[in-house]
Amino acid sequence: MNNHYYQVLLPKAVPIELIYCYHTTIEIGAVVTVPLGRRTETGVVWKIKDKEEITFNVSKIKPIKNIIVEGLITPSHQALIERTASHYLSDTGNVLKMAIGNGGYLEYHAPKVQTLVKGVSLPARITQARQQVLDFVESHPGCEKKVVIEHTGVSASVITSLIKMDALSVIEKEEEKKEVSLDITAKPELSFTQEDAAYQLVKRIDTGLFCVCVLDGVTGSGKTEVYFEAIEHVLCKDERAQILVMLPEIILTTQLVSRFEKRFGFAPTQWHSGLTIAVRKRNYHDIVSGQARIIIGARSALYLPYKCLSLIVVDEEHDSSYKQEDGVPYHGRDMAVMRGFLEKLTVILASATPSLETVYNVREGKYDKITLPSRFGAVMPDIDVVDMKKAQKHDQFLSLELCEQINARLERSEQSLLFLNRRGFAPLTLCRSCGFRFQCSSCSSWMVRHEAPARLDCHLCGQSQPVPNQCPSCQSQEGFAACGPGVQRIAQTIEKLWPSAKITLMDSDHLANESTRKEMITSIIDGHADIIVGTQIIAKGHHFPKLSFVGIVDADIGLSGGDLRAAEKCYQLLQQVSGRAGREHIKGQVMIQSYMPDNSVIQALASGDRDLFVESELMAREICSMPPYSRLISIMVSSLNATEAERFAQQLVKKLPVDKKIDVLGPVMASIFVVRKRYRYRLLIRSETSVNIQKWVANVFECIQVPKSVQIKLDVDPQNFG
């Protein structure tokens, strides 16, 4: 018997090529189980190997154990996995893990349901309730227990007793899958601008060619309804078509799921970290089999093995949550474009504040652009700026003008939103006696004060500790001062100023699971909140009809620091949260509190001149040769000894290979310089293209010797690497 030889890729980082044999032909992309040492692992047939290619004794090659499923990973999907690994300098097996997990998602068995039929005997005593059940089951054999209870009104114990007496028999069968039935009777009326935008999208989809289309519309312009039109067109055109809608935050699925169900007559399939393993297995099965027609998911949904992917929508494409840094680094938006290219699909990038990379790609002619310049059925809110250096203050953190706006909304039974992008009670806690400041012992960040219960949390690495009774430095028991506001402190202030108002606090600490999120959002929509206090979790995608006022408590957060995108992110976030005001018939008002009212971000928001801000930011990036005009990657040098780390980093600069296409910037001490007591220095590598850097990096670790006391690694920021 002639064996066939295959390279099998496992969903993990394996440093060598694994070759296995099998007695029959297996297609590339099949999921199989193979022996690895004493364990059995799940992997994917990645390549067919000729016997002549194998350089070792083929008699030692172990056979593939089982074929789980054929053709799961298509050639285009395989190319996506390989290109992701190659582009972001990662391991191919780790990227594969995002597509198949550890193989457990494929271990799906349809849930069983218990149905009832008439038994072999009758009970000795027939009560009215028992007779009702027996009569119903006789006329409806094979119905579920809950159906019997619903129609007869009896208790579950009546049915249980009849089963014990053999008057009823239980038969298990697979739960019937609800068929996806497209129903577009709830189609809304669109404005002329929306209809034209939808037509432009459909025209591009019908070419059957790869296309990236930027749907650029102000907040409240109806972008969702426009791409709904594109989705409807694809669903009607091909009954096998699957559409992926990517969202940056799990919380955004709550409202969008109900909108999809109302618009198309069925609920979309979800994919994100908030789902249980059982639900994920079921949804994975539906996606792989093609039963799931519309999939709403976080960035990880991009790598799933779709049966017939036909359209990709990236909503809020500018959001930094699409960037993954743990495990495999990648940017969900960029890889969505890559998947669209490989599968010849249209990719829709929707945003009210497109990223500068997207704006740059539009200007370069790589992306098409469709604009929605005005709101649907409403007007943009008025925006006022309060200079907190001069303003009268009603409270330590709230101006008199802002409080007057809240009063006016309470009198008119309208809703107000106070936005502060800072979790907890206070960002800094210090001793009243000696001024000692609480820092995280792992990463040196300031510990954030939280209340109920009182604790100190590090929002960078997750360390937590109770607030001590005395100062760790001077042992004073005079207490600690909370410096600066967090959303908990603002909510507490609001409760004191308006004790009769209904206040809702929305941040990630109070939205632990999907049911809590759904309940809170529904409560706000139904008007059971007068004042909402929230972080960025409430800034995007939500539609609250009664919300007419947005107060931005501290607009200066995020404007300073070493982040290249500080101004861009701040502008996008504040523009998004401003867009929550006045989305229906009520005129919206936004008030921005700032200690830097002349800052370009604040001025752009106040004037509504986004283009001016974008132009100035792009010009600054071009002058400094920063993304999107270049690509960046970091080499991190770390050691337990700060002097040794700095010395080796300085030496490394001199040893690195010289290339005219590559700039080496630094070294500089990393912004967070103590991680598990290791001191870190960063070298920034810059070039016009990521390809230049990839070729250069391939030679770096071959030409340097690293002492045992020093660690060196590449740090890829997907947003900067492009």
C-alpha positions in Angstrom: 0.0 0.0 0.0 1.4 3.4 -1.0 1.3 6.1 1.6 0.6 9.7 0.9 2.6 12.3 2.8 1.3 15.6 4.3 2.5 18.6 6.3 0.0 19.0 9.1 -0.2 22.5 10.8 -1.2 22.4 14.5 -3.0 25.4 16.1 0.0 26.3 18.2 3.6 27.5 17.8 5.6 24.4 16.7 9.2 25.2 15.6 9.5 22.3 13.1 7.5 21.1 10.1 5.4 18.1 11.0 5.0 15.4 8.4 2.5 12.6 8.6 1.3 9.9 6.2 -2.1 8.4 5.2 -3.2 5.5 3.1 -5.6 7.6 0.9 -5.6 11.1 -0.6 -6.6 13.9 1.7 -7.4 17.4 0.4 -5.6 20.4 1.7 -7.6 22.2 4.4 -9.0 19.0 6.0 -9.0 18.9 9.8 -7.4 15.7 11.2 -6.1 14.2 14.4 -2.4 13.2 14.6 -0.1 11.7 17.2 2.4 14.1 18.8 4.5 12.4 21.4 2.1 10.7 23.7 -0.7 13.1 22.9 -3.3 13.3 20.1 -3.5 16.7 18.6 -6.0 18.3 16.1 -4.5 20.0 13.1 -5.0 20.9 9.5 -3.6 19.3 6.3 -1.5 22.3 5.1 0.6 20.9 2.2 0.9 17.7 0.2 4.5 16.5 0.3 6.3 14.5 -2.4 8.2 11.5 -1.0 11.3 12.9 -2.7 11.1 16.2 -0.7 11.4 14.4 2.6 15.0 14.4 3.8 14.7 11.8 6.6 13.7 8.1 6.8 10.0 7.9 5.7 9.6 4.7 7.7 9.6 6.9 10.9 6.7 9.0 9.7 3.6 8.4 11.8 0.2 8.0 10.2 -2.7 10.5 10.6 -5.3 9.0 13.0 -8.6 10.4 11.8 -10.1 12.8 9.4 -12.6 15.0 11.3 -13.9 17.2 8.5 -12.8 17.7 4.8 -12.3 21.1 3.2 -12.8 23.3 6.3 -9.9 25.7 5.5 -10.3 26.9 1.9 -7.3 28.0 -0.2 -8.1 31.7 0.3 -8.6 31.2 4.1 -5.2 29.4 4.2 -3.6 32.3 2.3 -5.1 34.7 4.9 -3.6 32.7 7.8 -0.2 32.6 6.1 -0.2 36.3 5.2 -1.3 37.3 8.7 1.6 35.3 10.2 4.1 36.6 7.6 3.0 40.2 7.8 3.0 40.5 11.6 6.0 38.3 12.1 4.0 35.7 14.0 3.7 31.9 14.0 1.3 30.4 11.4 0.1 27.8 13.9 -1.0 30.6 16.4 -3.0 32.3 13.6 -4.6 28.9 12.7 -5.8 28.7 16.4 -8.0 31.7 15.8 -9.8 29.7 13.0 -10.3 26.3 14.7 -9.5 26.9 18.3 -7.9 23.8 19.7 -10.3 21.7 17.7 -12.9 21.7 20.4 -15.3 23.9 18.4 -15.7 21.0 16.0 -16.9 18.7 18.8 -20.5 19.9 18.5 -23.5 17.7 19.0 -27.0 19.1 18.4 -28.8 19.3 21.8 -31.5 16.7 22.5 -35.0 17.5 23.4 -37.4 15.2 25.3 -40.8 14.6 23.6 -43.8 12.8 25.0 -46.0 10.0 23.5 -48.7 7.9 25.1 -47.4 5.1 27.3 -48.3 1.4 27.6 -50.6 1.7 30.7 -53.1 3.9 32.4 -52.8 5.3 35.9 -55.0 3.7 38.6 -56.5 7.1 39.4 -57.4 9.6 36.6 -57.6 13.2 37.8 -58.8 16.0 35.6 -55.3 17.3 35.2 -54.0 13.9 34.2 -56.8 13.4 31.7 -56.0 16.8 30.1 -52.4 15.8 29.6 -53.2 12.3 28.2 -55.8 13.8 25.8 -53.3 16.5 24.6 -50.4 14.1 24.1 -52.7 11.6 22.2 -53.7 14.4 19.8 -50.2 15.9 19.7 -47.7 13.0 19.9 -44.1 13.9 20.0 -44.6 17.3 21.6 -42.2 18.7 24.2 -43.0 18.8 27.9 -43.0 22.6 28.0 -45.6 22.7 25.2 -47.9 20.3 27.1 -47.6 22.5 30.2 -48.2 25.7 28.2 -51.4 24.3 26.6 -52.9 22.4 29.5 -51.9 24.6 32.4 -50.9 21.7 34.6 -47.8 21.6 36.8 -44.6 19.7 35.8 -45.2 17.2 38.6 -48.4 15.9 36.9 -46.4 14.9 33.8 -43.5 13.5 35.9 -46.0 11.2 37.8 -47.5 10.0 34.5 -44.1 9.1 33.2 -43.3 7.1 36.4 -46.6 5.2 35.9 -45.7 4.4 32.2 -48.8 6.3 31.2 -46.4 8.6 29.2 -43.2 7.6 27.4 -40.2 9.9 26.8 -38.5 9.9 23.5 -35.3 11.9 22.9 -34.7 13.5 19.5 -32.4 16.2 18.1 -33.6 19.8 18.6 -35.0 21.1 15.4 -33.0 24.0 14.0 -35.0 27.1 13.3 -34.8 27.9 9.6 -33.5 31.3 8.6 -36.4 33.0 6.8 -35.7 36.3 5.3 -38.4 38.9 6.0 -37.9 42.4 4.7 -41.4 43.8 5.4 -40.0 46.2 8.1 -37.8 48.0 5.5 -37.7 51.7 6.5 -37.9 54.7 4.2 -34.5 56.1 3.3 -33.5 59.7 2.4 -32.4 60.5 -1.1 -28.8 60.6 0.1 -29.1 57.2 1.8 -30.7 55.6 -1.3 -27.9 56.9 -3.5 -25.2 55.6 -1.0 -26.9 52.2 -0.9 -27.0 52.2 -4.7 -23.3 53.0 -4.9 -22.6 50.1 -2.5 -24.7 47.6 -4.5 -23.1 48.6 -7.7 -19.7 47.8 -6.4 -20.9 44.5 -4.9 -22.4 43.4 -8.2 -19.0 43.7 -10.0 -17.9 40.6 -8.1 -14.5 42.2 -7.7 -12.5 43.2 -4.6 -13.4 46.6 -3.5 -13.0 48.6 -0.2 -15.7 51.2 0.2 -15.5 53.8 3.0 -19.0 54.8 4.3 -18.2 58.1 5.8 -21.2 59.7 7.5 -21.7 62.0 10.4 -23.2 60.6 13.6 -26.9 59.9 13.2 -26.7 60.0 9.3 -28.1 56.4 9.0 -25.0 54.5 8.0 -26.4 51.3 9.5 -29.5 51.5 7.3 -27.3 52.0 4.3 -25.2 49.0 4.8 -28.4 47.1 5.7 -29.5 47.7 2.1 -26.3 46.2 0.9 -26.7 43.2 3.1 -30.3 42.7 1.9 -29.1 42.8 -1.7 -26.5 40.1 -1.0 -28.9 37.9 0.9 -31.6 38.1 -1.8 -29.1 37.5 -4.6 -27.6 34.3 -3.2 -29.4 32.1 -0.7 -26.0 30.7 0.4 -24.4 34.0 1.1 -22.9 34.8 4.5 -22.3 38.4 5.7 -19.8 39.3 8.5 -20.4 42.5 10.4 -17.5 43.3 12.7 -18.0 45.5 15.8 -15.2 46.9 18.0 -17.1 46.4 21.3 -19.3 43.6 22.6 -21.8 46.1 24.1 -22.7 47.4 20.6 -24.2 44.0 19.7 -27.1 44.5 22.1 -28.9 47.2 20.1 -27.7 46.0 16.7 -28.9 42.4 17.2 -32.5 43.7 17.7 -32.2 46.0 14.7 -31.1 43.1 12.5 -33.9 40.9 13.7 -36.5 43.6 13.1 -35.0 44.4 9.7 -34.4 40.9 8.3 -36.8 38.7 10.3 -34.2 36.6 12.0 -31.5 37.1 14.7 -27.9 37.2 13.5 -25.4 34.7 14.9 -22.9 36.2 17.4 -19.2 35.6 17.9 -17.3 37.2 20.7 -15.7 36.5 24.1 -18.9 37.1 26.0 -20.5 33.9 24.8 -20.4 30.6 26.7 -18.4 27.7 25.3 -21.7 25.8 24.5 -23.1 28.8 22.6 -19.8 29.3 20.7 -19.7 25.6 19.7 -23.3 25.8 18.4 -22.6 29.1 16.6 -19.3 27.8 15.1 -21.2 24.8 13.7 -23.8 27.1 12.2 -21.1 29.3 10.6 -19.1 26.4 9.2 -22.2 24.6 7.9 -23.5 27.8 6.2 -26.7 27.9 8.3 -25.6 31.3 9.8 -26.4 33.9 7.2 -25.5 37.1 9.2 -22.7 37.0 11.7 -22.0 39.8 14.1 -18.7 39.5 15.8 -15.6 41.0 17.3 -12.3 41.0 15.5 -11.7 37.3 16.1 -14.8 36.5 13.9 -12.7 37.4 10.9 -10.7 34.2 11.0 -13.6 31.8 11.2 -14.0 29.2 8.3 -17.1 30.6 6.5 -19.0 28.4 4.0 -19.8 31.2 1.6 -18.5 34.6 2.8 -19.9 37.2 0.5 -19.6 40.6 2.2 -17.6 42.1 5.1 -18.7 45.2 7.0 -16.3 46.8 9.5 -18.4 49.2 11.7 -16.6 52.0 13.6 -13.6 51.1 11.5 -11.5 53.7 13.3 -11.8 52.1 16.7 -8.5 51.0 18.4 -10.3 47.9 19.7 -9.8 46.2 16.3 -6.1 46.1 17.3 -5.0 42.9 19.0 -1.7 42.9 20.8 -1.9 39.7 22.9 -1.0 36.4 21.3 -1.0 37.1 17.5 -0.7 40.8 16.9 -3.0 42.0 14.1 -5.4 44.7 13.1 -8.9 43.5 12.4 -9.8 46.2 9.9 -6.6 45.7 7.9 -7.0 41.9 7.9 -10.6 42.3 6.9 -9.4 44.2 3.8 -6.9 41.4 3.2 -9.6 38.7 3.4 -11.7 40.7 1.1 -8.8 40.9 -1.4 -8.1 37.2 -1.2 -11.8 36.2 -1.6 -12.7 39.0 -4.1 -15.3 40.6 -1.9 -16.6 44.1 -1.2 -15.4 45.4 2.2 -17.4 48.2 3.8 -15.6 50.4 6.3 -18.2 52.5 8.2 -17.3 55.4 10.5 -18.3 58.9 11.4 -14.6 59.6 12.1 -12.5 57.5 9.7 -8.9 56.8 10.8 -6.1 58.8 9.2 -4.9 55.5 7.6 -8.3 55.1 5.9 -8.4 58.8 4.8 -4.9 58.4 3.4 -5.9 55.2 1.5 -8.9 57.1 0.0 -6.6 59.9 -1.2 -4.2 57.3 -2.7 -7.0 55.8 -4.7 -6.8 52.5 -2.9 -10.3 52.8 -1.3 -13.6 54.3 -2.7 -15.6 56.7 -0.5 -19.3 57.3 -0.1 -20.3 60.3 2.1 -23.4 60.9 4.2 -23.0 64.6 5.1 -26.1 65.2 7.2 -28.3 63.5 9.8 -31.4 61.5 8.9 -34.4 63.2 10.4 -32.4 65.4 12.8 -29.8 68.1 12.9 -26.3 68.1 14.4 -26.1 69.3 18.0 -24.8 72.7 19.0 -21.4 72.5 20.6 -20.1 74.9 23.3 -16.7 74.9 25.0 -16.3 75.9 28.7 -12.9 77.3 29.7 -12.5 75.7 33.1 -9.7 78.2 34.0 -12.3 81.0 33.9 -15.6 79.2 34.5 -17.8 79.5 37.6 -17.9 76.1 39.2 -21.0 74.6 40.7 -18.8 71.8 42.0 -15.1 70.9 42.0 -15.4 69.2 38.6 -18.7 70.6 37.1 -19.1 74.1 35.8 -22.2 76.2 36.5 -23.1 76.2 32.8 -23.1 72.4 32.6 -25.3 72.1 35.7 -27.8 74.6 34.3 -28.0 72.4 31.1 -28.8 69.4 33.2 -31.4 71.3 35.2 -33.1 72.3 31.9 -33.2 68.7 30.7 -34.7 67.5 34.0 -37.4 70.1 33.8 -38.3 68.9 30.2 -38.1 65.2 31.1 -35.2 64.7 28.7 -32.0 62.7 29.3 -28.5 64.0 29.9 -25.2 62.1 29.5 -22.0 63.1 31.4 -19.0 61.6 29.8 -15.6 61.0 31.5 -13.2 58.5 30.0 -11.8 57.4 33.4 -13.0 54.4 35.3 -13.1 54.2 39.1 -13.5 57.0 41.8 -10.2 58.8 41.4 -7.0 58.3 39.3 -4.6 59.0 42.1 -4.6 58.5 45.8 -2.0 60.1 48.2 -1.3 60.3 51.9 -2.5 63.5 53.5 0.6 63.6 55.8 3.6 62.8 53.6 2.2 62.9 50.1 3.0 59.2 49.4 1.4 58.1 46.1 0.1 54.6 45.5 1.8 52.9 42.6 1.4 49.5 41.1 4.2 47.2 42.3 4.3 45.4 39.0 4.3 48.1 36.4 4.7 51.5 38.3 1.4 52.9 37.1 -0.7 55.0 39.5 -3.3 52.8 41.3 -6.9 53.9 40.6 -9.2 54.3 43.6 -12.5 52.4 43.4 -15.4 52.6 45.8 -18.0 50.0 47.0 -15.8 48.1 48.0 -12.9 50.5 48.5 -9.9 49.2 46.6 -6.9 50.3 44.6 -6.7 48.8 41.0 -4.1 49.0 38.3 -5.9 49.4 35.0 -2.8 48.4 33.1 -1.8 45.0 34.5 -4.8 44.2 36.7 -3.3 44.2 40.1 -5.7 45.0 43.0 -5.4 45.6 46.7 -7.7 46.9 49.5 -7.1 50.5 50.6 -4.8 50.2 53.7 -5.7 51.7 57.1 -2.4 53.5 57.3 0.2 55.0 55.0 2.8 52.4 53.8 5.5 55.2 53.9 4.9 57.2 57.1 2.4 54.9 58.9 0.1 57.9 59.3 -3.6 57.1 60.0 -4.9 60.6 59.0 -6.3 59.1 55.8 -5.8 59.5 52.1 -6.8 62.1 49.6 -8.5 61.1 46.3 -7.1 63.3 43.5 -9.1 63.9 40.4 -12.4 62.5 39.2 -13.4 59.1 37.9 -16.9 58.2 36.7 -17.8 56.8 40.1 -16.9 60.2 41.7 -19.0 62.1 39.1 -22.0 59.8 39.7 -21.7 60.4 43.4 -21.6 64.1 42.9 -24.6 64.0 40.6 -26.6 62.0 43.3 -25.8 64.8 45.8 -26.8 67.6 43.4 -30.0 65.9 42.1 -31.1 63.4 44.7 -34.4 62.7 43.1 -33.0 62.1 39.6 -32.6 58.5 38.2 -28.9 58.0 37.6 -27.3 55.2 35.6 -23.6 54.5 35.7 -22.2 52.8 32.6 -18.6 51.6 32.6 -16.9 48.2 32.1 -17.0 47.6 35.9 -20.8 47.7 36.0 -21.5 45.8 32.7 -20.1 42.4 33.6 -22.2 40.3 31.2 -24.5 40.5 28.2 -27.8 40.3 30.2 -26.7 43.2 32.4 -25.7 45.3 29.3 -29.0 44.5 27.6 -31.0 45.4 30.6 -29.2 48.7 31.2 -29.4 49.8 27.6 -33.1 48.9 27.4 -33.7 50.8 30.6 -32.2 54.0 29.2 -34.1 53.7 25.9 -37.4 53.2 27.9 -36.7 56.4 29.8 -35.8 54.9 33.2 -32.7 57.1 33.5 -32.5 60.9 33.8 -28.8 61.3 33.9 -26.3 58.8 32.5 -22.7 58.8 33.6 -20.3 56.8 31.4 -16.9 56.1 29.9 -16.1 55.4 26.3 -18.2 52.2 26.5 -21.3 54.5 25.9 -19.7 56.7 23.3 -20.2 54.6 20.1 -23.1 53.2 18.2 -25.9 53.7 20.8 -29.2 55.4 19.9 -31.0 56.9 22.9 -34.1 58.8 21.5 -34.6 61.0 24.7 -31.0 62.0 25.1 -30.6 65.7 24.3 -27.6 66.8 26.3 -24.0 65.6 26.4 -21.6 67.1 28.9 -17.9 66.2 28.5 -16.5 66.6 32.0 -12.8 66.5 31.2 -12.1 66.8 27.5 -8.3 67.1 28.0 -7.9 63.4 29.0 -5.9 61.8 26.2 -4.6 65.0 24.6 -1.2 64.6 26.3 1.3 61.8 26.4 3.7 60.1 24.0 1.0 58.3 21.9 1.4 59.2 18.2 -2.4 59.0 17.8 -3.3 60.9 21.0 -5.0 63.8 19.2 -6.7 61.6 16.6 -8.1 59.2 19.2 -9.3 62.1 21.4 -11.0 63.8 18.5 -12.7 60.5 17.4 -13.9 59.7 20.9 -15.3 63.1 21.7 -16.9 63.4 18.3 -18.5 60.0 18.8 -19.9 60.8 22.3 -21.1 64.2 21.0 -23.1 62.4 18.4 -25.3 60.7 21.0 -27.1 64.0 21.6 -30.3 64.9 19.7 -30.5 62.0 17.3 -34.3 62.2 16.9 -36.8 65.1 17.1 -35.2 66.8 20.1 -32.5 69.4 19.4 -29.1 68.3 20.8 -26.7 70.3 22.9 -23.0 69.4 23.7 -20.9 71.1 26.3 -17.1 70.5 26.4 -15.2 71.4 29.6 -11.6 72.0 28.9 -8.5 73.6 30.5 -7.0 73.8 26.9 -9.8 75.4 24.9 -7.4 76.6 22.2 -6.2 73.0 21.5 -6.7 72.0 17.8 -8.9 69.0 18.8 -11.2 71.2 20.9 -11.3 73.9 18.3 -12.2 71.3 15.5 -15.0 69.9 17.6 -16.4 73.3 18.4 -16.3 74.5 14.8 -17.4 71.2 13.3 -14.5 71.4 10.8 -13.2 67.9 10.7 -11.3 68.3 7.5 -9.2 71.1 9.0 -8.2 68.8 11.9 -7.4 65.9 9.5 -5.3 68.1 7.2 -3.2 69.4 10.1 -2.7 65.9 11.6 -1.7 64.4 8.3 0.7 67.2 7.6 2.3 66.7 11.1 2.7 63.0 10.4 4.2 63.6 7.0 6.7 66.1 8.3 7.8 63.6 11.0 7.6 60.6 8.6 5.2 58.8 10.8 2.3 56.4 9.9 0.5 56.4 7.5 3.6 57.7 5.7 5.8 55.1 7.2 5.7 51.8 9.1 7.1 51.2 12.6 8.2 48.3 14.7 10.0 48.1 18.1 12.9 46.1 19.4 12.5 45.8 23.2 15.6 45.3 25.4 15.0 44.3 29.0 17.0 43.3 32.0 16.7 43.1 35.8 19.5 45.7 35.9 18.6 49.1 34.5 22.2 50.1 33.7 22.8 46.8 31.8 19.6 47.2 29.8 20.5 50.7 28.8 24.1 49.8 28.0 23.1 46.8 25.8 20.5 48.9 24.0 23.1 51.5 23.2 25.5 48.8 21.9 22.7 47.2 19.9 22.2 50.4 17.9 25.8 50.2 16.7 25.6 46.5 15.9 22.4 46.5 13.9 22.7 46.0 10.1 22.9 49.3 8.1 20.2 49.8 5.5 19.4 53.0 3.6 15.7 52.1 3.7 15.7 51.7 7.5 15.9 54.3 10.3 16.7 53.3 13.8 15.4 55.7 16.4 16.4 55.5 20.1 16.9 53.8 22.4 14.5 55.4 24.9 13.2 54.1 28.2 9.8 52.4 27.6 6.9 54.4 28.9 6.1 51.7 31.5 9.6 50.7 32.4 9.2 48.2 35.3 7.4 45.0 34.3 7.9 42.2 36.7 10.9 44.2 38.0 12.5 44.2 34.5 13.7 47.5 33.0 12.9 48.0 29.4 14.4 50.1 26.6 12.8 50.6 23.1 14.4 51.0 19.7 12.0 52.2 17.1 12.6 50.9 13.6 11.1 52.9 10.7 10.7 52.5 7.0 8.4 53.4 4.2 7.0 49.9 3.9 6.5 46.9 6.2 8.2 44.7 3.6 11.5 46.6 4.0 11.3 46.0 7.8 10.4 42.3 7.5 13.4 41.7 5.3 15.7 43.7 7.6 14.4 42.0 10.8 15.1 38.6 9.3 18.9 39.4 9.6 18.8 41.2 12.9 19.0 38.3 15.4 21.6 36.5 13.3 24.2 39.3 13.7 24.0 40.0 17.4 24.8 38.0 20.6 22.6 38.6 23.5 24.0 38.0 27.1 22.0 35.8 29.4 21.0 38.6 31.7 19.3 40.5 28.8 16.2 39.7 26.9 15.5 41.1 23.4 12.2 40.7 21.4 10.2 42.3 18.6 7.2 44.3 19.7 4.7 44.7 16.8 2.0 47.4 17.1 -0.5 46.4 14.4 -1.7 49.9 14.0 1.8 51.3 13.3 2.9 48.3 11.2 0.1 48.7 8.6 
